[in-house]
Amino acid sequence: MGVKTFEDYYNRLKKMRPNIYIDGHKVDRTDERLRPGINVIRETYDRANDPSFEDLCVATSHITGEKINRFCHIHQSREDLLKKQLMTRLLCHRVGGCIQRCMGTDALNALSVVTYEMDQALGTAYYPRFLNYLRYYQENDLCANCAQTDAKGYRIKRPHEQDDPDLYLRVVEVKSDGIVVRGAKLHNTIAPYADEIIVLPTRFMTEKDNEYAVAFAIPADWEGVKIVARHAVQHRRKKLLAPIAEFGDAESFTIFDDVFVPEERVFMNGKADPRQTPFAGFLALLFAHYHRHTYTGCKPAISEIIASEAALVAEYNGIEREDHVREKLCHIISTAELVFAAGQASAYRAERAPSGTYIPDEILTNAGRKLAGEEIYNEYRILADLAGGLAATLPLEGDFYNEETGPFLHKYIRRNPRISPEDVHRCFRLIENTLVSELAGVMQVAGLHGGGSPQMETITMMSRYDLEKLKSIARYLAGIEKELPRYERETVTPRQMLERFRKLYGR
């Protein structure tokens, strides 16, 4: 059975070698500071075992025919992409933010395309190796981090030009039974409580960057791996227990200190075979593409969470019928629906890769993700505007239950006479979590940069969009050209994507 329980997952974490570092101390995965993030992952297991969510959260493996968690699935149809998007949206509602486990899903799907393409083009044998790994992953319902972003060093220089060659993760030795890698990957959501670390390249590599063209997967507690974690949690609550207070996040610098990777877990190795190097950028950007499509599910959910809080506090403040309030709420809702619609349309226009994996439409995916990133701070601004300053100055929870100060605080926090002081307190405590908590800061930056900043969406979209065909409309209307050619976007195969990205980034 490929659908496991949260208890299965958590028992695996408890058995893992302690290699997590928090604030200067080595800890294991039962450390309480990691529990809020682990609670987020719990939702992905609990809902897969919930009959009311089975249609969205459970899929059928294309390699075993068994029922599996959708977070372990390779998209075999447009319907799979649509269900993944909706699943992400609904689960994000339940945890008040990022569902986190999607990183592993997106990495697996990118690998399923690129390993097949490499085998067809170069005669390598990575795709069968990947399928063996995928079978293991699905049967155990594993949870993975995708470690992609390198330290990068001096940004204007390529990997091989850096003063320190380790500023991009690289292969330092090729052995008969595997490789040895050294470097670090940054901004690694979920790594401190993942089963596996899937490592992908972060950019296109030139012929001088062969040793940096590497992809592999290893257990997160593998020898030589050090995970330096930054956890972000909500304020502890003793009285006002609420779902939002149970969830959190942990990011990490994942350090690879001369780590041996067995051959069966290596999916790209440019140092051993320089012909593979051009595929590094293809893999990097295809993962980003899948991840941006996932964002068209999670970012509408976060927009809806912000809108829901804005609508509730407007009601509690007695201003919900004011025109400016309705306009501001409409703006957030419109953004959420447009981003989700872009993801849906991207799924409908998806193309089947030779491996059988479906790839969403590039332009629509990036358009949706770009809109979400550009609007995220505006949405937080609207919530702050409608809530007022109390979210940032709200007394601590204990003061509301102190015999001397509590009665006064409940008296003066009251707004709409129909709403109890406790409900007002709960509402503003929620908005405090969303706007000014430690986790709130992480979520705001993630809303802009997660999956790629708006600038990266611009680069990808403009590399795909044919401006010459676009200008033909203007030339016809201006009388410069006598005939108007039929204008429509062409579909693109994975091989064509590779060639286009190589021209764009390979210079």
Secondary structure, 3 states (H helix, E strand, C coil): CECCCHHHHHHHHHHCCCCEEECCEEECCCCHHHHHHHHHHHHHHHHHCCHHHHHHHEEECCCCCCEEEHHHCCCCCHHHHHHHHHHHHHHHHHHCCCCCCHHHHHHHHHHHHHHHHHHHHHCCCHHHHHHHHHHHHHHCCCCEEEECCECCCCCCCCHHHCCCHHHCCEEEEEECCEEEEEEEECCCCCHHHCCEEEECCCCCCCHHHHHHCEEEEEECCCCCEEEEEEEECCCCCCCCCCHHHHCCEEEEEEEEEEEEEEHHHEEEECCCCHHHCHHHHHHHHHHHHHHHHHHHHHHHHHHHHHHHHHHHHHHHHCCCCCHHHHHHHHHHHHHHHHHHHHHHHHHHCCEECCCCCEECCHHHHHHHHHHHHHHHHHHHHHHHHHHCCHHHHCCCHHHHHCCCCHHHHHHHCCCCCCCCHHHHHHHHHHHHHHHCCHHHHHHHHHHHHCCCCHHHHHHHHHHHCCHHHHHHHHHHHCCCCCCCCCCCCCCCCHHHHHHHHHHHHCC
